[in-house]
Amino acid sequence: MIANNTLLVPRIESRIQVIRGLRVMLDVDLAALYGVQTKRLNEQVKRNRDRFPSDFQFQLTADEKAEVVANCDHLQNLKFSKALPFAFTEHGAIQAANVLASSQAVEMGIYVVRAFVQLRQALAANADIAKRLAELEMKTESLEMSHDTFSRNTRLQLRQLLDAVRELTTPPEPPKRPIGFLTHEDKKTPKASSLTKGKKAP
């Protein structure tokens, strides 16, 4: 069994990136998880080409490789390689574990799937919260216009609360072409004080 299983999913999440609008893992990261060399992983993929359609796996362009290296500290060694890395979607990562067929690849493949699922759920939850915040903000603005007695201080407090919750649920603005994702753990930044401050009467 792999040690520290409870820490694996957050670690894997930190290796999931967005390239061409798809959440993917690079061959070098996937190979490390599956306990093989990157060359060995790609050789197995090449031998089983029919199992890896373009929506399962694709090769990065030179520009995409440069951007990945610039945005991910752990991939700095890639800039010394002439080869262009391959990216694997969730289904491609599962298929890679299947073709390698080692006990570690099979076991780690389960955690890779869990990481993709948890990241997808976290993003969906944040999107839902953002939608609810927008609806609440619209109702608040309507209330402000229809009730002259709605105190200025109360409006300010509610506005601070909305802004604080939005900060907690909105990830930082990605670069022009987003490459990386924050892990679920990274998003838990210590901004709770903003909520507390927003609830206090001035």
Buried (B, 14 or more C-beta within 10 A) or exposed (E): EEEEEEEBBBBBBBBBBBBEEBBBBBBBBBBBBBBBEBEEBBEBBEEBEEBBEEEBBBBBEEEBBEBBBEBBEEBEEBEEEEEEBBBBBBBBBBBBBBBBEEEBBBBBBBBBBBBBEBBEEBBEEBEEBBEEBEEBBEEBEEEBEEEEEBEEEBBEBBBBBBBBBBEBBBEEEEEEEBBBBBBBEEBEEEEEEBBEEBEEEE
